[in-house]
């Protein structure tokens, strides 16, 4: 018998599988902007110039942990 946490994990993974193409595009974009520090600085300057509210930093997800993808 599976525990509820394992079932919740399977449900979350199935849900994220539906939007895997979009997640891949976002991951590629985050990798592009965070790879060299200069690009990250350029991104932050663009955010300030556009007066956008950003509550979190760009972070790469971890494919084995769905909550990282959510974050």
C-alpha positions as CSV (number, residue, x, y, z in Angstrom):
1,X,0.0,0.0,0.0
2,X,1.4,3.4,-1.0
3,X,1.6,6.2,1.5
4,X,-0.3,9.5,0.8
5,X,2.9,11.4,0.3
6,X,4.0,9.0,-2.5
7,X,0.5,9.3,-4.1
8,X,0.7,13.1,-3.9
9,X,4.1,13.0,-5.5
10,X,2.8,10.8,-8.4
11,X,-0.1,13.2,-8.9
12,X,2.1,16.3,-9.0
13,X,4.5,14.6,-11.5
14,X,1.6,13.6,-13.8
15,X,0.3,17.2,-13.6
16,X,3.7,18.7,-14.5
17,X,4.1,16.1,-17.3
18,X,1.1,17.8,-19.1
19,X,3.1,21.1,-19.3
20,X,6.5,19.6,-19.8
21,X,7.2,21.5,-23.0
22,X,6.5,24.9,-21.3
23,X,8.6,23.9,-18.3
24,X,11.5,23.0,-20.7
25,X,11.3,26.4,-22.4
26,X,11.3,28.2,-19.0
27,X,14.2,26.1,-17.8
28,X,16.2,26.9,-21.0
29,X,15.4,30.6,-20.4
30,X,16.6,30.5,-16.8
31,X,19.8,28.7,-17.8
32,X,20.4,31.4,-20.4
33,X,19.9,34.3,-18.0
34,X,21.8,32.8,-15.1
35,X,24.8,31.2,-16.8
36,X,27.3,34.0,-16.8
37,X,27.0,36.7,-14.1
38,X,26.9,39.4,-16.7
39,X,23.7,38.1,-18.2
40,X,22.1,37.9,-14.7
41,X,23.1,41.5,-14.1
42,X,21.6,42.6,-17.5
43,X,18.4,40.7,-16.6
44,X,18.2,42.5,-13.3
45,X,18.8,45.9,-14.9
46,X,16.0,45.2,-17.4
47,X,13.6,44.2,-14.6
48,X,14.4,47.5,-12.8
49,X,14.0,49.6,-15.9
50,X,10.6,48.0,-16.7
51,X,9.6,48.5,-13.0
52,X,8.6,44.9,-12.6
53,X,8.0,43.4,-9.2
54,X,10.2,40.3,-8.8
55,X,9.8,38.5,-5.5
56,X,12.2,35.7,-6.2
57,X,15.5,35.0,-7.9
58,X,15.8,32.9,-11.1
59,X,16.5,29.3,-9.9
60,X,16.9,26.2,-12.0
61,X,14.5,23.4,-11.2
62,X,15.5,19.8,-10.2
63,X,13.8,17.2,-12.4
64,X,13.7,14.7,-9.5
65,X,11.9,17.1,-7.1
66,X,8.7,18.6,-8.4
67,X,8.5,21.2,-5.7
68,X,11.7,22.8,-7.1
69,X,9.9,23.1,-10.4
70,X,7.0,24.7,-8.6
71,X,9.3,27.2,-6.9
